Amino acid sequence: PSPSAPPTPPSYPPPLAPPSAPPLPTCERCNAGTECGYCLMLTSRCYISEAWTWRDTCSNATAAGELCYGDGSCGTGSDVNTCLLAPLGVVATYTRVDCTWAPPSP
């Protein structure tokens, strides 16, 4: 007698793709940053620290929830004085908001 073929293994459904992250909420209001694609809100929080450096200017590298200070770029106001930071002087401080900026319709 000839040997029979081995049984066919059962087929399994392909694995499910991991769930996608929920979409970010739409920004309702931003004080600055929208011209560069992110949202910044002026904050009265001020950390007087020698740890602040010129690299802490607001940019697309600023993570959501982090503080940064305005230097006039991306709509930030270097003339809106909210915080005294040694050795930088009086600057505008912002917090980056985790949202999607949708420009107003024309």
N, C-alpha and C positions, 0 to 999 in steps of 0.2 A: 504494500500500500504506500502511496505517496504521502509525504507529510503535508498537513494542512497549513495554510498561510496563517501567520499570527493575527490575532484579532486587531482590528483597527482601533487606535486609542480614541477615547471620546473627544469631541471638539468642544472647546471652551470659548465663551464669548471673549472678544478682545478686552483688555483692561480698560476701565473707565478713565477718561482724562481727568486730571486734578481740576477741582473747581477753580474758575477764574476769580480773580479778586473783584470785589464789587466796584462799580465805577465810583470815581471821586465825585463828591457833590459839586455843584456849580457854585462858583464864588458869587456871593451876593453883593459884596462891596470890597474893594481893595484900595488902599491909599497909594500904593506904588507897585512897580514890578510888572504890571500887565503888558507893557510894551516889550518886555523881554520874556513873556510867556509864563510868569508865575505871579503869585499874589502876596503882597506884603501889607501888614497892618501896623500903623504907628502904635507904639506901646509906651506906657509910662513906666514899665519895668526897667530898672537900671542897675546894672551890676558894676560898681566902681571897683575896678580890678586892674592890676598891672598885666593881667593875662590877655586883655584886649590888645590886638595888634592890627596893623593895616590889612591883614588877611581876613578880618572879620567884617569887611564891607559886604553889603548885600549882593548876592550873585546867584546864578543857578546852582552853584555848589552848596548854598545854604540849605540845610535839611529842614523839612517841615517841623515847626515848633521851635526852631532855634532862633536866637536873637542875632541881629546883625545891625550895622549902622549905615546910614545913608551917606553917600559921597557925591550925590548928584546924578549918578548913572541909573538907568532903568526907571526913571521917574521918582527916585528917592530925593527928598529935600535935604540938602545940606544946610538949609537955612531954618529948618523946623527944629528948634532946640528942645529936646526932651530929656537929655541926660548929660551929666558932666563926667567924662571919662578921662582920667589921667593916663597917658600924657597927650591924648588926642584933643582935649578941650571939650566944648559943648557940642554935642552931635544929636542927630535924630536917630532914635532906635526903633527898629521894626522887628516883628515876628513873622516868619514865613508861614503861611496858611496852606494846609494840604487840601487844595480844591482845584477845579478846572476853570480857567478863565474863558468865558465866552463873550467876545466883544459884542456890544449892543448892535442890533440890526439897524441898517440905515433907514 
